[in-house]
Amino acid sequence: MKVEIITPDKELFKGEATSVTVPGVDGSMGFLEGHAPLITVLKAGDVKVRSDKGEKTYPVKGGVVEVMNNTVIVLAE
């Protein structure tokens, strides 16, 4: 699936991933290919992106995540 992690200053990540984990306000949430459409608010924590090349972690102070059509977009603070 396609993943983008964007802050007001720069793009932290753009590419393909097998899974994404985000710090939702109601707890940690994970997304895999084919996930149902979703928009939710994030709290401070780590966004974890897993791909064939391994796992990368991106700290965020909060934000919003949108999941739609096998695309995950994180608008982070």
VENWO-V881796 format. One record per residue. OMEGA is omega in radians with two decimals (* if undefined). NEAR is the number of other ideal C-beta (glycine too) atoms within 8 Angstrom. D_LAST is the distance of its C-alpha to the last C-alpha in Angstrom with 2 decimals. Layout:
<<OMEGA/NEAR/D_LAST> <OMEGA/NEAR/D_LAST>>
This chain:
<<-3.14/12/22.70> <-3.13/9/20.20> <3.03/15/16.59> <3.03/11/13.71> <-3.01/14/10.22> <3.00/10/8.47> <3.09/10/5.68> <-3.09/3/7.00> <-3.03/3/9.17> <3.04/5/10.57> <-3.11/8/11.49> <-3.09/8/11.28> <3.00/10/13.95> <-3.14/6/16.43> <-3.13/7/19.63> <3.11/6/21.75> <3.07/12/21.34> <3.08/8/23.64> <3.11/9/21.11> <3.06/14/17.47> <-3.11/11/16.46> <3.11/13/13.27> <3.12/10/12.75> <-3.14/12/13.67> <3.11/6/14.29> <3.14/3/17.96> <-3.12/4/17.94> <3.13/8/17.30> <3.10/9/17.94> <-3.13/8/19.42> <3.05/12/20.14> <3.11/8/23.21> <3.13/6/24.89> <-3.13/4/26.32> <3.10/9/23.89> <3.11/4/24.32> <-3.06/7/21.96> <2.94/10/19.10> <-3.14/7/16.02> <-3.11/9/14.23> <3.11/8/11.36> <3.00/16/9.55> <3.12/8/9.65> <-3.14/7/8.81> <-3.09/10/10.86> <2.97/9/11.82> <-3.12/16/11.92> <-3.13/10/15.54> <3.12/14/17.14> <3.10/10/20.94> <3.10/11/23.28> <-3.10/3/26.85> <-3.14/3/25.78> <-3.11/5/24.30> <3.07/7/21.00> <-3.12/8/17.81> <3.14/8/14.97> <3.12/12/11.32> <3.09/8/9.51> <3.13/16/6.06> <-3.10/7/5.30> <3.11/9/5.43> <-3.10/11/5.54> <3.05/9/8.88> <3.07/15/11.45> <3.09/9/14.65> <3.14/11/17.79> <3.07/6/20.78> <-3.14/4/23.76> <3.06/7/22.86> <3.07/10/19.47> <3.10/13/16.12> <3.10/9/13.08> <3.03/16/9.58> <-2.96/8/7.02> <3.02/14/3.78> <*/7/0.00>>
